[in-house]
Amino acid sequence: MNARCIMVWGTSSGAGKSWLATALCRWYARQGLRVAPFKAQNMSNNARVVADAQGRAGEIGSAQYFQALAARREPDVRMNPVLLKPEADTHSQVVVMGQVDAAVTALPWRERSAHLWPTVAAALDSLRAENDLVVIEGAGSPAEINLHDCDFVNLRVAQHAQARCLLVTDIDRGGAFAHLYGTWALLPPAQRALLHGFVLNRFRGDPALLDPGPQELERLAGVPVVATLPMVWQHGLPQEDGLFDQAAGNGAARLTIAVIAYPRISNLDEFQPLANLPGVHLRWVRSPAQLAGADWIVLPGSKNTMADLQWLRVQGLARAVADFAQGGGRVLGICGGLQMLGEALVDPDDLAGNGPGLGLLPLATQFAPHKTVRRTTLVFEELAAPWDALSGRGVTGYEIHQGHSIQHAGMAPARIALAGSLGWQNAQGNVLGVYLHGLFEDPAVLQALFGAAAPTLETVFDRLADVVDRHFATGVLPGLIAC
């Protein structure tokens, strides 16, 4: 195992771990190093399709997918050997080395660690054997003292890799110095010794106002503040957790796209290019009032289609979306959103529940135990306005779904939008549903629909690397990988 390991811990979820790890992947790759990302266990419904060791399509968290691209590497399942996909507040599907593992899913939380650690260690060790550097992202906080006995994601991985760790905090939330010191104080001594620097993230204002905070923190903990990173608005990196800003856009808005943000939303990162487009205003919606002024409505993917469909009804959004569509408004459903647009959802194995859909497409969806996970390249059929710009357009994306949809036998057929039962358009033309994720990540599709281009991921990654290059103390980044 030749590779050095740098690990990014956070004082909390949302502190900036994924952002910083991505930036470091690109910064070190630009130094000519072979770099790979790693996160032992990710909890997210934002997943991407990559190959596993047997060449099958598997899933990893989106953050590690983008970190691999930033490192100029092909993403693979070793980079995120365990992925937890929440289906309810108290239940998550467990994906191990890219594949759903029903046996581990059934285990109590604290019993999983012993079962998963050999797989996690083997994945990390194999990446170290092939690279010069592995950039490891932690999860949540390493100071969760209720979980220290079973925390392999932060503590055991750091110890196993003898990683040189950075601890990042979101100073924009306030209390940054307390968060850093408190996390350091709660670390076990062995892992505390691995901490090489504190990072203040999302700082706004005059850096001189921080004094003497960094100096006093170093006196107390013996760990220096090695970087104060500025607030970077519209950085363009897809979010790993949670939603983007409630309103996101680039310049004066000519088009407002409302994305319904139900509780089990999945793959929300695929909408980041819309937020990067000039003239497009992306709005995350959780109430009918927030639909005011929308030009499009998008129903995104869902990890629990029936539960999120019920949530739509309780919020009054089901009626609002139906009214919008019946008035000619443009509606797009993706994956779980497509299933919701249909007439009926059937669940013979009692996986998610039965019930009526929104009735905007004449489809019936039947859920099934088998999950479809694959990358897919298709060509759009001849479509009616307002989606006619996609006619004949090739598109590459990915599928992650359980169940399949077919034309409802008792209703007039919909227009086929994508072959293979992967897309339909209603008779009026304004409602389109597709199983394919990644539509807006295709530059040709963006050009056809909006006549504009979003910044490429390469540009985004280089901008992130430029930020850390400017704001880390001189010599810190090379020093972290020095012998």
N, C-alpha and C positions, 0 to 999 in steps of 0.2 A: 504494500500500500504506500505509494509514493506521494500522493497528493496531500498538500496542505489543506486544512479546512478552516474557513471563516464562518462563524455562525452569527446570525442576527436574531437577538432576542428583542422582545418588546415589553414595556411596562403594562401593556393591555392589548386587547384586540383593537385594531384600527390605529395603532401608534405609528405605523409606516413600515412594518417589517417587509412586506412584499415589495413595496416601492423601492426600499433601500437595497434589498437583495437583488432585484432586477437591475438596478443601476450598477451595483458592484459586478454582476455577471458581465455586463457590457464593458465596464471600465477595465477589468482584468483581461477580458478577451482582446481588447484593443492593445494590450501590452504583448500580445502574441502568445498568451498562455492557452492551454487546453482547459476549459472551464466547464463544469457541470453544476446545475442546481440540485438541491435535495431538500425535501421536507418529509420527515418520517410519517407524519399523519396530518392530514388536512381535513377540516370539517367545512364542507361547502357543497352547494348544489350547482356550482359553476364548474363544469368538467369539460375536458376535451378528449377526443378520440386519438389514441396512439397505438403503436404495435407493442404487444407483450413478447416475452421470450420465445413463445411458440409461433410468433407471427400473426396471432389473432388480434383483432381489434379490442383494445382495452381502454380504461378510463383513468385519467389523472386530473388533479385539480388544475384549473385554468392558470393559476399563478405560476406553477412550475412549468406549464406549457410555454407561457410567455417568457419566463426566465431562461428556458432552454434556447428559445429563439434569440434572446438578448445575448446569450453566450455563444451564439452561432453554432448551436448543436441541434441535432435531430432529437425531439422529445421522445422519451421512452418511459415505461412504467416504473423503472427503478428510481426515477427522480421523485416519485411520490408513491411509495409502496402501499400506503394505507390511506384510503379516502372514505370519510364518513359523509353520507348524503342524508341530511335530515328529512324525514317524511312526516314527523309530528314533533311536538315539543319534547316527548319522552322516548322517541324511537328514531334510529338512523339505520339506513342500509350500509353495510360494510363492504367496501371494495378492496380486495387484497391483490396486489400485483396486477391491477387492471380488471380483475374479474370479481363479480359478486360472490361473496363467501357467506352462505346461509348459516353455516355452523358457527362462525365467529359472530355474525349478526345476533345469533340467539344467546350468546354468552353475556352474563352480567358485565357491566362496564369495567370494574376493577379486576376481573379475571382475564380480560383480553390481553393485557400487557405481556404476560408470560408467553402467551401463544404467538403474539405478533413480533416480539423482539427478535427472534432468530431470522425472520424474513427481513425485517428492517435492517439489521446489522449486515446481512449478506448483500442487500442492495447497495448500502452505503460503501461497503468494502470493495465491491466490484467497480463502482464509479471511481473510487480512489485509485484503483489499480490502472485505470485507463486515462487518468487526467492529471494535470499539474495542480489543479485547485478545485475544491468543491465548496460552493457557497451554500450554506445550510440556513434555512429559515426555521425559526422556532414557531410555536403555536401559542396564542394567548399570551400568558406571562409565565416565566420560569419560577415565580414566587408563589404559586398556588400551593400553600403548605398542606392543604387537605388532600393533595394528589401526589405529593413527593414520593410516596412509596410505589407508585405505579406510573410516574411520569417518564416515559421513554422518549417523548417527543423533544423535550428541552434538555433535561438533566442527563439522562443516560446517553443520549446521542452525543452531547457535548463532551462527556467524559470519555466515551468510547473513541471519539475522533480526536481527542485532545485539541479541540477547536479553539481558536482565538476568537473570543466572543465580543460583540458590540451590543450595547443595550440602548435602544431607541425609545424616545418618548415624544408625545405630541404636546409641545409647549403651548399651542394655540388653545388647548382645553384649560390651561392653568394648572398650577400645582406640580410643574415638571420636576423641580428639584426634589420635592418630597417623594414623587413617584420613583425617581431614580434611586434615591438613597434608601427608601423603604424596600424596593426590590432587591438591591444589593444586600441589605441587612438580613433579609429572609432567605437568601441563597445558602445552601449547604456549603461548608468551607471548601470542599474539593472543587465545586463548580464556581465559587466566588473567585478562586485563584485563576480561573480561565478568562475572567472578564478583563478586557484590554482597553475599553473606552466607552464613554457615554456619548450619545448623539441626541442633540436637541433638534426636533423636526418641526416644520411648519411655523417658523418664527417670522413674525411681522414687526418691523420697527427698527430702532437703532440698536445694534448689537452691544454698544457700550453700556446700555442700560442693564445688561445682564450682570455686569461686575458688581460686587465680588462673588456672585453666586457660584460660577464654575470653580474659582479658586477655593472657596470654602467647601464645596462638595469634594474636591480632590483631597483637601486636608482631612475631611471626615472619613472618606472611603478609600483613599489611596488610588483612586481611578480618575484619570483625566477626562475632561470633556474634549473629545477629539474633533467634533464638527458641530456647527450650528447651521442647519439647512433651512433655507428660506421657504416660505409658503410658495408653492408653485401651482398657480391656477392653470387649469386647462392643460395639464401635462400630457394628456392623451393616452395614458396607460389604462387599460381596462381594470376596473375595480375587482378585487379579490373577494371582499366581504361587503355585504350590505348594498345600499343604493348609492348612486352618484348624488350630487346635489339635487335637490328637488327640481330645480330648473337649471338646465345646462345648455349652452349654445355657444356659437362662435360668430360674433358680430350681430348686426341687426337681423331680427327674425323675419323671414318671408314665409316660412312654413313651420307650423307647430305640430309635433308628433307626440301624442300622449301614449305612454306605455303603462298598462295596468300593473301595479306592483302588489300582486297578491302575496299572502304570507309565505307560500312555498315556491316562489318564483325561482326558476332555474336558468342558468346560462345568460344572465343579464349582461355579462361582459360583451356579448356579441353586438350590443347596441352602442358601444363606445364610439365607433366611427360616425354615428349620427350626431353625437355631441361635438365631434371635431369638424363637422361640415360647415362651411360658411353659409349663413342665412338660415340654418336649421335650428330650431328650438326644441330640445328634448325635455319632456315633462313626465315625471313619475307620478302616477295618479292612484289615489286610494279613496276617492269620494266622487260622486257625480258632479259636484260643483267644480272640481278641478278639470273637468272635460270642456269647460267653457272656452270657446275660441279654437279648439283643436281642429286641425285639418285631417289628421289621420288618427285612428286608434289602433294600437297593437296589443294583442293578447299574446304574451310571451310563453315560454315553456314553463312547466310546473312539475314539481316532484310528487305532487298529490293532486291530480286533476279534479277529482270529485270534491275534495275538501275545499280547494280554491274556487271551484264553481259555486259551491254553497256560500262561500264568503262573498263572492260577487253578488249573489242574490240578497244576502243580508245587508250589504252596503248600499243596495239600490243601483249598483253598477250594471247588473245584468239587463235591467230595463233601459238604463241609459244607453248602453251599447247597442241594444236592439233598436231603440228609437233613432240613434245616430245612423245606423246602417239602413233602416227603412227610409230615412230621409235622403239617402244617396251618399252618405259619408263613407270615406274609404276606410275599410277595416282589414287588418291583416292578422291572421292567427298562425303561430309557429308552434309546432309539436303539440304540447298540452293545450295551447291556445286553439289550434286547429280542432282538437277533439271537443273542446267546449263549444265551438261554433256549430257542431253538428246537431242532428235531431235527437239522437239517443246514445247513451253510454251503457254498455252491457258488461257485466262482471260475473261470469259463471263460476269463477273460482273464489269469489268473495275477496278479491285483492284490494279493491278500492270502493266498491259500491255501485249500484245501478241508479239511473235517473235520466231525466230529459236534459238535453243540451239547450243552447240558446236558440236553436232553430233557424240559424242564418245560412246553413249549408245543408243540403239533403243527404246527410251522411249518418251512418251508424258505426260506432266504435266499439270493438270488443277488446277488453283487457285480457292479457295472457301472462303467465308466469315468466316466460322467456323475454329477456330484454334484448332489443335490437341495438347494437353498437357498431357503427361502421362509418367510414368516410365514403362519400357518394358524389359522383359527378353526373349531372343530368343537363338536359336542354329543355327550356320552357316550351310548351306547346303554344299554338296561336291563341293569344289572350284578347279579351275584349277590353275596351277602355273602362276604367282609367289605368289598368295595369298593362296595356298593350305595349308599352316600351320594353317589357321583358320578353315579348314574343321572339322565339328563336334564340334567345340568349342562353349560352352555356353558363353553368354555375357549379362550383364545387363547395361542398359543405360537409356536415356530419349529422348523423342520426344517433340519438340516445332516447329510446322510448320503449314502453311496454304496451302492447296492444297494436291493433291495426284498424284502419277505417275503410269502409266500402260504401258505395252508393246505397242509399236507403231504398229497399225494394218497392215500397209503396209510394214513392214520390218521383216527380219529374227529375231526370238526371242533371247533375251539375256539369259544367264544362271542365274537362280534365286539364289541369295546369302543368302537372309533372307526371311522367309515366311511373308505373309501378305502384300505384295507389299512394303517391307521396304528395299530391297537390290537387286542389280543386278551386273553381271559381263559380260564384253563383250566377243565375241567369241574368240578373241586372248588371253584373260585372264589377260592382264595387267591393264585394267581399272575396278575399283570397285567403286560402288556408294551405300551409305547406308543412311537411314534417322536417324539412331540411333546416338545420341551424347554420348560421354563418352567412346568410344572404347579404348582409350589409358589410361584410368583410371582403367582399369581392369588388375590386375597383371598377370593373366593367358594369356591374349592377348599379353602383353608386352613380356612375356617369349617366347610365340610361335613365334612372329614376330622378336624379337631382341635377344633372348637368354639371357636377362638381366632383372634386376629389378630396378625400381626407388625407392628412399627413400619413405617410407610410409608417409601419412599425419600426423600420430601420431608423427613420428620423426621430421617432419617439425615444427609442433606446439610446441613441446618441445624445439626445438632449438630457436625459437622466444622468448619463455618465458625465456629461459636462458639468452638471450641478455638483456632483460629489467631487469632481476634480477641482472645482473652484473653492469648495467650502470645507473640505477636510483639511486639517492642519498638515503642513508640509511634512512629507516623509511618512505619514501614518499608513497610507494604503500600501506602499511598498514594504513598510516595516512589518505589516501583518503577515506577510508571506516569507519574510526573511528567515533563514535558518537560526 
